[in-house]
Amino acid sequence: MALDFVAGCIGGAAGVLVGHPFDTVKVRLQVQNVDKPLYRGTFHCFQSIVRQESMFGLYKGIGSPMMGLTFINAIVFGVQGNTMRLLGQDTPMNQFLAGAAAGAIQCVICCPMELAKTRMQMQGTGEKKSKRKLYKNSLDCLVRIYNKEGVRGINRGMVSTLIRETPGFGVYFLAYDVLTRSLGCEPEDPYMIPKLLFAGGMSGIASWISTYPMDVIKSRLQADGVGGVNQYNGIMDCVRQSWQREGWRVFTRGLTSTLLRAFPVNATTFATVTLFLMYMRRDEEAPKDCEPAPHSLQQQAQPSSL
């Protein structure tokens, strides 16, 4: 149980450093004003941030995920692993259910963390040196929101986060399970690490595609009120206004940067977690005299068995 949590922490920290710049691009594209757009697309947004705000602009709000994602991944992999052990059988359906359970539980940390990250990423848009910083850092952001709006304020977007994360993590672990089984990721395979990276990266892409429209809504709700005016009354109002003003394409805004980020982040996370658990548990998973080796190797390849 403890190894699942430790592995999640290590994998989460590795993933944050790899993918944060494209996350900033994603959020900027998702919430920009359609009447006065600042960015024409993913690469224009990336270039504009670097030119106007320097490379550090791409790392705005990184403090929040650095603090939160290690705990989130610890919760996700810990809950998923223990749920699989409770369910008993390592089947694709159980992988989905265990992943969904992990996704739902981690929302308690994920929602406030992403709120702070979104607010920090929106701060000082287009300015190399912000003339007036509303928030000093991610923690200060959450404290100020709490002082002004209470618990409800720091949990803004909780329902949309829950709707996104529950099926999203189910698809995440299901896709990884199916791919690792199909690719035959066995410990003695010389191509095991590339296979794990591929399976992890594609699992992340599948997860994001399955729930991306809700991510757009979540980002808009959490960025709402930054300028002092609240535009949306809730999820359905946000969906309605976004659809009426921008059409169906609004729900794919920022998808390119998300997918560019999803592959390396999740490839790094899953490969790190899997290799760590395989290394730490290699003695436990070694075949005994009465156990056939192929069964043990097949179990090693699966994240739940690790």
SVG drawing of the C-alpha trace seen along z (x, -y; Angstrom):
<svg xmlns="http://www.w3.org/2000/svg" viewBox="-28 -49 45 75">
<polyline fill="none" stroke="black" stroke-width="0.4" points="0.0,0.0 2.7,-2.5 4.7,-1.7 1.7,-2.7 1.6,-6.2 5.4,-6.7 5.4,-5.7 2.6,-8.1 4.5,-10.9 7.6,-10.3 5.7,-9.9 3.6,-13.1 6.7,-15.2 8.3,-14.0 5.2,-14.7 4.7,-18.3 8.1,-19.5 7.6,-17.9 4.2,-19.3 3.5,-22.6 4.4,-25.0 1.7,-23.5 -0.8,-23.5 -0.4,-27.3 -1.0,-27.5 -4.1,-25.3 -5.7,-27.5 -5.0,-30.7 -6.7,-29.4 -9.6,-28.0 -10.6,-31.2 -9.6,-34.0 -12.3,-36.4 -13.6,-35.3 -14.5,-38.9 -10.9,-40.1 -8.7,-37.0 -5.1,-37.4 -3.9,-34.1 -4.6,-32.5 -3.7,-29.0 -1.4,-26.8 2.0,-27.8 1.0,-31.5 0.1,-31.4 3.3,-29.7 5.4,-32.2 3.4,-35.2 3.9,-34.2 7.6,-33.7 7.9,-37.1 5.7,-39.1 6.3,-37.4 9.7,-35.6 10.1,-31.8 9.0,-32.2 5.6,-33.1 5.1,-29.4 5.7,-28.4 3.2,-30.6 1.3,-28.7 3.7,-25.8 3.9,-26.1 0.3,-24.7 0.8,-21.5 4.2,-21.0 2.6,-21.0 -0.6,-19.2 0.2,-16.8 2.6,-14.7 -0.2,-14.2 -2.8,-13.7 -0.7,-11.0 -0.1,-9.4 -3.8,-9.3 -4.6,-8.1 -2.1,-5.3 -2.7,-4.3 -6.5,-4.2 -6.4,-2.5 -4.0,0.2 -5.9,0.9 -9.3,0.8 -8.0,3.4 -6.9,5.6 -10.4,5.3 -12.1,6.1 -9.9,9.2 -9.7,9.8 -7.5,7.9 -10.0,7.3 -10.5,4.4 -13.8,3.5 -12.2,3.5 -9.4,1.4 -11.9,-1.2 -13.8,-1.1 -10.7,-1.4 -9.5,-4.3 -12.9,-6.0 -12.8,-5.7 -9.3,-7.1 -10.3,-10.0 -13.3,-10.9 -11.4,-10.8 -8.5,-13.0 -10.9,-15.8 -10.7,-17.1 -7.2,-18.2 -7.3,-18.6 -10.1,-21.3 -8.5,-23.9 -5.1,-23.2 -6.3,-23.8 -8.2,-26.9 -5.0,-28.4 -3.1,-27.3 -5.7,-28.8 -5.8,-32.1 -2.0,-32.3 -1.7,-31.5 -4.2,-34.2 -2.4,-36.8 -0.3,-39.4 -1.4,-38.1 0.8,-39.9 3.0,-41.6 6.7,-40.9 6.6,-42.4 3.1,-42.6 2.4,-46.2 0.1,-44.9 0.1,-41.3 -3.1,-40.2 -1.5,-37.0 2.0,-36.5 2.0,-32.7 -0.4,-29.8 -0.8,-29.5 -1.5,-33.3 -4.0,-32.9 -6.0,-30.2 -5.8,-32.2 -7.1,-35.3 -9.9,-33.4 -10.8,-31.7 -10.8,-35.1 -13.1,-36.6 -15.4,-33.7 -14.9,-31.0 -14.8,-27.3 -17.2,-27.5 -14.8,-29.9 -11.7,-27.6 -13.9,-24.7 -15.2,-26.6 -15.6,-24.2 -15.8,-21.1 -18.8,-19.5 -17.2,-20.0 -13.9,-18.6 -15.7,-15.5 -17.6,-15.0 -14.2,-15.3 -12.0,-13.2 -14.2,-10.3 -14.6,-8.8 -11.3,-10.3 -9.2,-8.3 -11.3,-5.2 -10.4,-5.5 -6.8,-6.3 -6.2,-3.1 -8.3,-1.0 -6.3,-2.2 -3.0,-1.5 -4.1,2.0 -5.2,2.9 -2.1,1.4 0.4,3.1 -1.3,6.4 -1.4,6.0 2.2,4.9 3.4,7.7 5.4,5.5 7.4,8.2 10.5,7.5 13.0,9.3 11.8,7.6 14.6,5.3 11.9,2.9 9.9,2.8 10.7,-0.9 9.7,-2.2 6.5,-0.1 5.7,-1.5 6.3,-5.0 4.1,-4.5 1.3,-2.9 1.4,-5.7 1.4,-8.4 -1.5,-7.0 -3.4,-6.4 -3.1,-10.1 -4.3,-11.1 -7.3,-8.7 -8.2,-10.1 -8.1,-13.7 -10.1,-13.1 -12.8,-11.3 -13.5,-14.3 -12.0,-17.4 -15.2,-19.4 -15.8,-19.3 -12.2,-20.5 -13.0,-23.6 -16.1,-24.3 -14.1,-23.8 -11.4,-26.2 -13.9,-28.8 -15.8,-28.5 -12.5,-28.7 -11.3,-31.7 -14.7,-33.5 -14.6,-36.5 -10.9,-37.3 -11.7,-40.7 -14.3,-41.3 -17.3,-40.3 -18.9,-36.9 -20.2,-35.8 -21.5,-32.3 -24.1,-31.1 -23.1,-27.4 -22.1,-24.5 -25.2,-24.6 -25.1,-28.3 -21.5,-28.2 -22.2,-25.4 -25.1,-27.5 -23.3,-30.8 -20.1,-29.2 -22.1,-27.2 -24.2,-30.3 -21.2,-32.6 -18.6,-30.2 -20.3,-27.1 -19.2,-23.5 -15.6,-24.3 -15.3,-26.0 -15.2,-22.6 -12.0,-21.7 -10.3,-25.0 -6.7,-24.2 -7.0,-20.5 -3.8,-20.6 -1.6,-21.9 -3.3,-19.4 -2.5,-16.4 1.1,-17.7 1.4,-17.8 -0.5,-14.6 1.8,-12.2 5.2,-13.1 3.6,-13.8 1.7,-10.5 4.4,-8.5 6.8,-9.8 4.4,-9.3 3.3,-5.8 6.7,-4.5 8.2,-6.0 5.5,-4.5 5.6,-1.1 9.4,-0.8 9.6,-1.9 7.1,0.7 8.7,3.4 12.1,2.7 10.8,2.4 8.7,5.6 10.8,7.8 11.6,10.1 7.9,10.4 7.0,11.1 9.7,13.7 8.2,17.1 8.2,19.6 8.8,23.4 5.0,24.0 4.2,21.0 4.6,20.8 6.9,18.0 4.7,16.8 1.9,16.0 4.2,13.9 5.5,12.0 2.1,11.3 1.1,9.9 4.2,7.7 3.2,6.0 0.0,4.7 -0.2,1.5 -2.7,3.0 -0.6,6.1 2.5,4.0"/>
</svg>
